[in-house]
Amino acid sequence: MTPAQRTDADSRRIIRENLDDTLVVEAAAGTGKTTELVNRIVRVLAEGRANVREIVVRAAELIGGVDVPRALLRGARLVAHEAA
């Protein structure tokens, strides 16, 4: 399946599940890229696939005005709460 043939749900599933792959995500503003990024990083950390020092995020622009470190902290707290 080519990227042009993927549905939005397919793309989101790939972002969520293909954690061992390096991805480039391009989409219009307000489509959920930052949310998917934060969810992906939280999942990688929660599953012990990497630690914070091993993760690099590169964005061509500011990331949607979102405070990514705070969003990651909220996500990490949720994961810790669910694990308890």
Secondary structure, DSSP 8 states (H G I E B T S, - for coil): --GGG--HHHHHHHHHH-TTS-------TTSSHHHHHHHHHHHHHHTTS--GGG-----SS--TT--HHHHHHHHHHHHHHHH-
